[in-house]
Amino acid sequence: MHAAYAVMRWPLHAFFWSAIAFSANAQAIWANGTQRGVELLWVPPREGTLPERYVIMRAAASSNRWSAVGSVMRSTSNDSLIAHLVAEAALLDSSHRERFNEHLERMLLANPRALSRALGTYFHDTTTTPLAEYDYQIWSGSTLVATLYSVTSHQRTLPLPPSWIRVRQRAECIELWWQTDSARIFGIAGYALYRARNGGSPIRLIERPISIVGLEQDTLTSAFFRDCTPGASGTIRYYVAALDVFGNEGRPSSVECVRRSQIPSPPSVDRAEIGNPLELHVRGDRTAARPLLRPSDAFEWRLPQWQWQDSILLIALPERRADAIAVTITSGTDSLLSWISIPAVMPLFDTTAPERPAFAELQHDGVHVRIRWSVAMAQDIAGYLLERQMQSDTTLHFITGTSYADMNTENARYRVFAVDAHGNISQPSPPIAGSARATAAPELLSVASSRGGTVLAWRVPPRTARVAINRYDDSLATPLTIALLPGTARRYVDRTPGAQRAAYQIVALDSNGNWSRPSERRSAHTAPPHCKPPALDSAVYRDGVVVLYWTATHQGEFLLERSSSGSEEVFVLARLTSDTQHFVDDTLERGGQYTYRLRCIGSSESESTSCTITIPP
């Protein structure tokens, strides 16, 4: 089945069975192929009165050539329900409209066939070509209600099997859970349940499918069903299949459990002491018991770090922006859970302070002092407190970014604190004075793209203690410090998205906290001039050093690189011009085999010249 929330378009491969799109005020629309063509079902507009007439427009997929293929009318019979909905929608103000829309959508999912026809929100297009792909638009007057892309005609697609299905025995009943997140988006109207005992054939557990409206609870607990049918001990397998708004039943998911006449008291949470770690006082059988967490801003249950301390379960809470967390206690293995407790939802109090930031750069322009600091490594950072001290006067500024500009003064001192979403404040950064002066700039030798990411190589001044890597995603944007490395580092690989299009600078910091001027800004996209690397004429080892000779025949800049046998690491020794004809390497160790390579700036390894030399022990 195809589903969409118009109007923005996503690629079809996002989900192999549906074309999905989302928009803040979008309408749900679902489609599926039939033996005669394509059927469509949609939700009325979220604003204004309920339309009396809809016009259906169709175009061949991606052609953008639209033509009307039909229209549908709202029922004008003496239907009291429809009359009540029309009257109510006309009188509602904006504050009550959202509640009405929610109620209307729940009614539509509870009885999609009948109510969609009465509202005029169902259309069967029988004028399509088999297996052809079409785009559809639903219009009400001059208002575009919904858009759906890439619907295949005459091809019925079944709903996907439900996910994360779990089972447990509680007293004389068997309880089932399964995930219902995004069920409305995909047009799931209900579920059919089957049961098979001791390897027998499955039979329908209840006569009619369960409506999604009756199953939906808090999203942290998903769908829940209890089977209290009397029966003897033995193996039971349950099957759960989704049904869409068109009545199609999908392939089921299944889970198996062993029904016991007597079961030990399952683990449950007696009381909780909120903090980090979270302390859960657990009662009952703790054999193979472990916790699962789900923050309110997440969509999946996760196994946290935890340990037992007598009957107390200590759980390390993740760094999140969430304000609540659900906790459940499970027993069993990853493949088969024998028990899962009813989740307990509690407020999330994060008491762990984030790591302190570090200053990355200070610039003087004669009028202002501009300082920048590194991003604190935590997921829930809300901003930074900048402390400005000048003689006996101290002021604090809350800043959401990572930079601050101040009037140029020699007497001001600054410190920065990181603040997370829960109000925890980090230790301050080392103080920095407005009178500090930058040291010599490092040299960014190369920025090159590779399969593993964008590779940076540099050379720094003596007595460098730290190296900050600044990344520019836009020529006008403020740089982002993506790494703060030890002063001995000479190479870094940026594997983050967009690295191939970014530009980079290097800043060096000494042990006194002074930073250098930034290096020249370079990018992997910098187009080098036409260049041919020179051929290495000879490599001579004498008196503990290797002397390399070559003859340059083309103008340009070159990188001299070195690698050793048994290691994949490549060291950039120097950035050279065509005027240089030799190089002395005094940084190697005895008893190894080394390969030297000359290549033009920005070229690949295949466009280089090299030679190998073995150093005696």
C-alpha positions in Angstrom: 0.0 0.0 0.0 1.1 3.5 -0.7 0.8 6.3 1.8 1.7 10.0 2.0 1.4 13.1 4.0 1.5 15.7 1.2 3.1 17.8 -0.1 6.9 17.3 0.1 8.3 14.4 -2.0 10.7 11.7 -0.8 12.4 9.0 -2.9 10.5 5.8 -3.3 13.4 3.7 -2.0 13.0 5.1 1.5 10.4 2.3 2.0 10.2 -0.4 -0.6 6.5 -0.7 -0.3 5.4 2.9 0.0 6.0 6.5 -1.1 6.0 8.6 2.0 6.0 12.4 2.4 5.5 14.7 5.3 4.5 18.3 5.9 3.5 20.2 9.0 -0.1 20.7 8.0 -0.4 17.8 5.6 -3.3 15.4 5.0 -2.9 11.6 5.1 -3.6 9.9 1.8 -3.3 6.1 1.1 -3.4 4.2 -2.1 -3.2 0.6 -3.3 -3.5 -1.3 -6.6 -6.6 -3.4 -7.3 -7.6 -5.8 -10.1 -9.3 -2.9 -11.9 -6.9 0.0 -11.2 -6.0 2.1 -8.2 -8.1 3.0 -5.1 -7.4 6.1 -3.0 -8.5 7.1 0.5 -7.6 10.4 2.2 -8.4 12.5 5.3 -10.4 15.7 4.9 -8.6 19.1 5.1 -7.5 20.1 8.6 -8.8 23.6 8.2 -12.1 25.1 7.1 -15.4 23.3 6.5 -15.7 19.7 5.3 -15.7 19.9 1.4 -18.7 18.8 -0.5 -16.7 17.8 -3.6 -13.2 16.7 -4.4 -11.5 16.6 -7.8 -8.9 13.9 -8.5 -6.0 14.8 -10.8 -3.6 12.2 -12.2 -0.3 12.3 -14.1 2.1 9.7 -15.4 4.9 9.3 -12.8 7.4 12.2 -12.8 5.8 13.7 -15.9 4.0 16.6 -14.1 1.3 16.6 -16.8 -1.9 16.6 -14.8 -5.4 15.9 -15.9 -8.7 15.3 -14.1 -9.8 11.7 -13.9 -12.9 12.0 -11.7 -14.6 13.6 -8.8 -16.4 12.5 -5.6 -19.2 14.1 -3.6 -19.9 14.0 0.1 -23.0 12.1 1.1 -26.1 14.3 1.0 -28.4 11.7 2.6 -30.0 12.1 6.0 -27.0 10.7 7.8 -27.0 12.2 11.3 -23.3 11.5 11.9 -22.2 13.3 8.7 -24.5 16.2 9.3 -23.1 16.5 12.9 -19.5 16.5 11.6 -20.2 19.1 9.0 -22.0 21.4 11.5 -19.2 21.0 14.1 -16.4 21.7 11.6 -18.1 24.9 10.5 -18.3 26.3 14.1 -15.0 25.3 15.6 -12.3 27.9 16.3 -8.6 27.2 15.9 -8.1 26.2 19.5 -10.6 23.3 19.2 -9.9 22.3 15.5 -7.0 20.1 16.3 -9.0 18.0 18.7 -11.8 17.7 16.1 -9.2 16.6 13.4 -7.9 14.0 15.8 -11.3 12.7 16.5 -12.3 12.6 12.8 -9.1 10.7 11.9 -9.7 8.1 14.6 -13.3 7.6 13.4 -12.0 7.2 9.8 -9.5 4.5 10.9 -12.1 2.7 13.0 -14.5 2.3 9.9 -12.5 3.4 6.9 -14.7 1.9 4.1 -18.0 3.3 5.2 -17.0 6.7 6.6 -14.7 7.5 3.6 -17.5 6.9 1.2 -19.9 9.0 3.3 -17.3 11.9 3.5 -16.5 11.6 -0.2 -12.8 10.8 0.6 -12.6 7.5 -1.4 -12.0 7.1 -5.1 -11.5 4.1 -7.3 -9.6 4.9 -10.5 -10.4 2.3 -13.1 -8.9 4.1 -16.2 -5.3 3.2 -15.5 -2.9 1.0 -17.5 -1.8 -2.2 -15.7 1.6 -1.9 -13.9 2.0 1.7 -14.9 3.1 4.3 -12.3 1.0 7.4 -11.6 1.1 10.5 -9.4 -2.2 11.8 -7.8 -3.5 15.1 -6.4 -6.7 15.7 -4.5 -8.2 19.2 -4.9 -11.1 20.9 -3.1 -11.9 24.0 -5.2 -8.6 25.9 -5.4 -7.1 24.1 -2.4 -4.6 21.2 -2.8 -5.6 18.7 -0.2 -3.0 15.9 -0.7 -0.4 14.6 -3.2 0.8 11.1 -3.6 3.6 9.9 -5.9 4.6 6.7 -7.7 1.5 4.5 -7.3 1.6 1.3 -9.3 -1.7 0.4 -11.0 -3.3 -3.1 -10.8 -0.6 -4.2 -8.2 -1.8 -4.9 -4.7 0.8 -4.4 -1.9 0.2 -5.9 1.5 1.0 -4.2 4.8 4.3 -5.1 6.4 4.4 -7.5 9.4 4.2 -5.8 12.8 7.6 -5.3 14.5 9.0 -5.9 18.0 6.3 -8.4 19.0 6.8 -9.7 22.5 5.0 -12.2 24.8 4.8 -13.1 28.5 2.7 -15.1 30.9 1.2 -13.3 33.8 -0.9 -15.4 36.2 -3.3 -17.4 34.0 -3.1 -15.0 31.0 -0.7 -14.6 28.1 0.0 -11.0 27.2 1.2 -9.7 23.8 2.9 -6.5 22.8 3.9 -5.2 19.4 5.0 -1.8 17.9 2.3 0.5 16.5 4.5 3.6 15.9 3.7 5.1 12.5 0.7 2.8 12.0 -1.5 5.7 11.0 1.1 7.0 8.5 1.1 3.6 6.7 -2.7 3.3 6.8 -2.9 0.5 9.3 -6.5 0.2 10.5 -6.3 -2.9 12.7 -4.7 -6.3 13.4 -5.8 -9.9 13.1 -4.7 -12.3 15.8 -4.2 -16.1 15.5 -3.1 -18.8 17.9 -1.6 -22.3 17.5 -1.2 -24.8 20.3 1.6 -27.4 20.5 2.6 -27.1 16.8 -1.0 -27.3 15.5 -2.6 -25.1 12.8 -3.2 -21.5 13.7 -6.9 -20.5 14.3 -8.3 -17.0 14.6 -8.0 -15.9 18.2 -10.9 -13.3 18.0 -13.6 -13.3 15.4 -13.1 -9.7 14.1 -9.8 -7.8 13.7 -8.9 -5.4 16.5 -9.2 -1.7 15.5 -6.0 0.4 15.8 -8.1 3.0 17.6 -8.9 0.5 20.4 -5.3 -0.6 20.6 -3.4 2.7 20.6 -2.1 3.6 24.0 0.9 5.7 25.1 3.6 5.4 22.4 6.0 4.1 25.1 3.9 0.9 25.6 2.8 0.2 22.0 -0.2 -2.2 21.4 -1.2 -4.6 24.2 -3.5 -7.6 24.1 -4.3 -10.2 26.9 -5.3 -13.8 26.1 -7.0 -15.3 29.1 -8.5 -18.3 27.4 -8.3 -21.4 29.7 -5.9 -24.1 28.5 -3.4 -26.8 29.5 0.3 -26.2 29.7 2.3 -26.4 26.5 3.7 -24.4 23.6 1.7 -21.6 22.1 2.6 -19.6 19.1 0.8 -16.3 18.4 0.5 -14.6 15.0 -0.3 -10.9 14.5 -1.1 -9.5 11.0 -1.8 -5.9 10.1 -4.8 -4.8 8.1 -4.8 -1.6 6.1 -7.6 0.8 5.4 -8.6 -1.1 2.2 -9.1 -4.3 4.1 -5.8 -6.0 2.9 -4.3 -8.4 5.5 -0.5 -8.6 5.5 2.0 -11.3 6.3 2.0 -12.0 10.1 4.7 -11.8 12.7 4.8 -14.6 15.2 6.2 -15.2 18.7 6.2 -18.4 20.8 5.9 -19.0 24.5 5.5 -21.9 26.9 2.4 -21.8 29.0 3.0 -23.0 32.5 0.5 -24.0 35.2 2.7 -22.4 37.8 5.2 -19.6 37.1 7.6 -17.8 39.5 6.8 -14.3 40.7 8.0 -12.1 37.8 10.3 -9.2 38.4 8.7 -5.9 39.0 9.7 -2.4 40.2 8.9 -1.9 43.8 10.1 1.7 43.9 12.6 4.0 42.1 15.0 6.6 43.2 15.6 9.0 40.4 19.1 10.1 39.7 22.1 9.0 37.6 22.4 6.1 38.0 18.7 5.4 38.3 18.1 3.1 41.3 15.3 0.5 40.9 14.3 -1.6 43.9 13.2 -4.9 42.2 11.1 -7.6 43.7 10.3 -11.1 42.4 12.5 -13.5 40.5 15.6 -11.7 39.2 17.0 -14.6 37.2 18.0 -13.4 33.7 16.3 -10.0 34.5 17.5 -6.9 32.8 16.2 -3.4 32.1 15.2 -1.7 28.9 15.0 2.1 28.5 13.1 4.4 26.1 13.5 8.2 26.5 10.5 10.3 25.5 12.5 11.7 22.5 13.4 8.2 21.1 11.5 5.6 19.1 13.2 2.4 20.2 13.8 0.5 23.4 17.5 0.1 24.3 19.5 -2.0 26.7 21.4 0.4 28.9 24.5 -0.1 31.1 23.4 -1.6 34.4 24.5 -3.7 37.3 22.9 -5.4 40.4 23.7 -4.3 43.9 21.8 -6.8 46.1 18.1 -6.2 45.1 18.8 -2.8 43.6 19.3 -2.4 39.9 21.6 0.5 39.1 21.0 1.9 35.5 23.2 4.5 33.8 21.0 7.0 32.1 22.0 8.4 28.7 22.7 12.0 28.0 19.5 13.1 26.2 17.3 16.2 25.9 14.3 14.0 26.9 12.3 15.1 30.0 10.9 11.7 30.7 12.0 8.0 30.4 10.2 4.7 30.4 11.7 1.7 32.1 10.7 -1.9 31.9 12.1 -5.1 33.4 12.5 -8.1 31.1 13.5 -11.8 31.6 14.8 -14.2 29.0 17.2 -13.9 26.1 17.5 -11.6 23.1 15.5 -14.0 20.9 12.9 -15.0 23.4 11.5 -12.9 26.3 9.7 -14.8 29.0 8.6 -11.7 30.8 8.3 -8.0 30.2 6.9 -5.7 32.9 4.4 -2.9 32.4 6.7 0.1 31.6 7.0 2.8 34.3 7.3 6.4 33.1 9.2 8.8 35.3 10.8 12.2 34.9 14.3 12.3 33.7 16.7 14.3 36.0 20.2 14.5 34.5 22.8 15.5 37.1 25.9 14.8 35.0 27.8 17.9 34.0 29.1 18.1 30.5 32.8 18.2 29.6 34.3 21.7 29.7 34.9 23.4 26.3 38.3 24.6 25.2 39.3 27.9 23.5 40.1 27.3 19.9 41.0 30.8 18.5 41.3 34.4 19.4 41.5 37.2 16.8 42.3 40.9 17.1 41.1 43.3 14.4 41.9 46.6 16.2 38.3 47.2 17.3 37.1 43.8 18.6 38.4 40.7 20.3 36.7 37.7 18.7 37.1 34.4 20.6 35.9 30.9 19.6 35.7 27.7 21.6 35.3 24.0 20.8 31.9 22.4 20.9 31.3 20.4 24.1 31.0 16.7 23.3 27.5 15.9 24.6 24.1 15.3 22.9 22.1 17.6 25.2 24.2 20.8 25.1 21.8 23.9 25.3 24.5 26.6 25.2 27.5 28.2 26.9 28.1 30.7 29.7 30.8 33.2 28.9 32.3 34.7 32.0 34.0 38.1 31.3 36.2 39.5 34.1 37.6 43.0 34.0 39.2 44.1 37.2 36.5 43.7 39.9 33.6 43.6 37.4 32.3 40.1 36.3 29.5 39.6 33.8 28.0 36.4 32.4 26.6 36.0 28.9 24.5 32.9 27.7 25.4 32.1 24.1 24.0 29.3 22.0 26.8 29.4 19.5 30.6 28.9 19.9 31.9 32.5 19.4 31.8 35.9 21.0 33.0 39.4 19.9 34.0 42.0 22.5 35.4 45.5 22.4 39.2 45.3 22.1 40.5 45.6 25.7 43.8 44.4 27.1 42.4 43.9 30.7 39.5 41.4 30.1 39.8 37.7 30.9 37.4 35.1 29.7 36.2 31.6 30.8 33.5 29.4 29.2 31.2 26.9 30.8 29.0 24.4 28.9 25.4 24.1 29.9 23.2 21.1 29.1 19.4 20.9 28.6 18.9 20.0 32.2 20.8 22.9 33.6 24.0 21.1 34.5 27.1 23.4 34.2 30.6 22.1 33.3 33.9 23.0 34.8 35.2 26.3 33.3 37.7 26.4 30.5 41.2 27.6 31.3 41.1 31.5 31.5 42.2 33.4 28.5 43.2 37.0 28.4 42.3 39.6 25.8 46.0 40.6 25.7 47.0 37.1 24.5 48.9 37.1 21.2 48.9 34.5 18.5 52.0 32.4 17.7 53.3 31.4 14.3 50.7 29.7 12.1 50.9 26.0 11.3 50.9 24.8 7.7 48.0 22.8 6.3 49.9 20.8 3.7 47.0 19.0 2.0 43.3 18.2 2.0 42.4 15.2 -0.1 39.3 13.1 -0.6 39.6 9.3 -0.2 37.2 6.4 0.2 37.4 6.7 4.0 36.7 10.4 4.2 38.6 13.7 3.7 42.3 13.4 4.8 44.1 16.4 6.2 47.9 16.6 6.7 49.8 19.5 8.4 53.0 20.7 9.9 53.0 22.7 13.2 55.5 25.1 14.9 57.8 23.9 17.7 56.4 23.5 21.2 52.8 22.9 19.9 50.7 21.3 22.7 47.3 21.0 20.9 46.0 21.2 17.4 42.5 22.4 16.6 40.8 21.6 13.3 38.3 24.2 12.0 35.8 23.2 9.4 33.9 25.7 7.1 30.8 24.3 5.5 30.1 27.6 3.9 32.5 30.4 2.9 30.5 32.9 5.0 29.7 30.6 7.9 31.4 30.6 11.3 33.9 27.7 11.4 33.2 24.7 13.6 36.0 23.1 15.6 35.6 19.4 14.8 38.6 18.0 16.6 41.1 19.1 19.3 44.2 16.8 18.9 47.5 16.3 20.7 50.4 18.5 19.3 52.1 15.3 18.0 49.2 14.6 15.6 50.1 15.2 11.9 47.0 13.7 10.2 43.3 13.5 10.6 40.4 11.9 8.6 37.0 13.7 8.6 34.4 11.0 8.0 31.3 13.2 8.6 28.7 13.9 5.8 29.7 16.9 3.6 33.4 16.6 4.3 34.3 16.5 0.6 32.7 19.9 0.1 34.1 21.6 3.2 37.1 23.8 3.7 39.6 23.5 6.6 42.0 25.5 8.7 44.5 24.4 11.4 45.2 26.3 14.6 48.0 25.4 17.0 48.0 26.0 20.8 51.1 26.0 23.0 51.3 24.8 26.6 50.6 28.4 27.9 47.2 28.5 26.2 48.4 30.9 23.4 47.1 30.0 20.0 48.5 30.6 16.5 47.2 32.4 13.6 45.1 30.1 11.5 46.6 28.3 8.6 45.7 28.9 5.0 42.2 27.6 4.3 42.1 24.6 2.0 39.5 22.3 0.5 39.6 19.0 -1.2 37.8 20.7 -4.1 40.7 23.2 -4.7 41.5 22.7 -8.3 45.3 22.3 -8.7 47.1 23.7 -11.8 48.2 21.2 -14.4 51.1 19.4 -12.8 53.3 16.3 -13.3 55.2 15.0 -10.4 59.0 14.7 -10.9 60.6 11.3 -11.0 62.7 10.3 -8.0 66.3 9.9 -9.3 67.9 8.3 -6.2 67.5 7.7 -2.5 70.8 7.4 -0.5 71.2 6.4 3.1 74.3 7.7 5.0 75.1 9.0 8.5 71.6 8.1 9.8 69.7 10.1 7.2 68.1 9.5 3.8 68.8 12.0 1.0 66.4 12.1 -1.9 67.2 13.6 -5.3 64.8 14.4 -8.2 64.5 16.6 -11.2 61.4 18.7 -11.6 60.3 19.3 -15.2 56.9 21.0 -14.5 55.9 24.0 -12.4 53.7 23.3 -9.4 53.6 22.3 -5.8 54.3 18.8 -4.5 53.8 16.7 -1.4 56.6 14.4 -0.2 55.1 11.5 1.7 56.6 8.5 3.5 55.2 5.1 4.5 56.8 2.1 6.2 56.4 -1.6 5.5 53.7 -3.2 7.7 51.9 0.0 8.3 49.1 1.8 6.4 49.9 5.2 7.9 51.3 7.8 5.5 53.3 10.7 6.8 53.6 14.0 4.9 57.2 15.1 5.2 57.1 18.4 3.3 55.2 20.7 0.9 57.7 21.6 -1.9 57.8 23.7 -5.0 59.4 22.8 -8.3 62.5 24.8 -7.3 63.4 22.2 -4.7 65.5 19.3 -6.1 66.4 17.3 -2.9 65.2 16.6 0.6 67.0 15.2 3.8 64.9 12.9 6.0 66.3 12.6 9.5 63.2 11.3 11.3 63.3 7.6 10.4 64.4 4.6 12.5 67.0 2.0 11.7 66.1 -1.5 10.5 63.0 -0.7 8.4 61.9 -0.4 4.8 60.5 2.9 3.7 58.7 4.1 0.6 58.9 7.8 -0.5 56.3 9.3 -2.8 56.1 12.6 -4.7 52.7 13.8 -5.9 51.1 17.0 -7.0 48.8 18.9 -4.5 45.3 17.5 -4.9 46.2 14.5 -7.1 45.6 10.9 -6.3 48.1 8.2 -5.3 48.0 6.7 -8.8 49.4 10.1 -10.2 52.6 9.9 -8.2 56.3 8.7 -8.4 57.9 6.6 -5.7 60.9 4.7 -4.6 61.7 2.3 -1.8 64.8 2.0 0.4 65.8 -0.4 3.1 67.6 0.9 6.2 70.1 -1.4 7.8 69.8 -2.1 11.6 
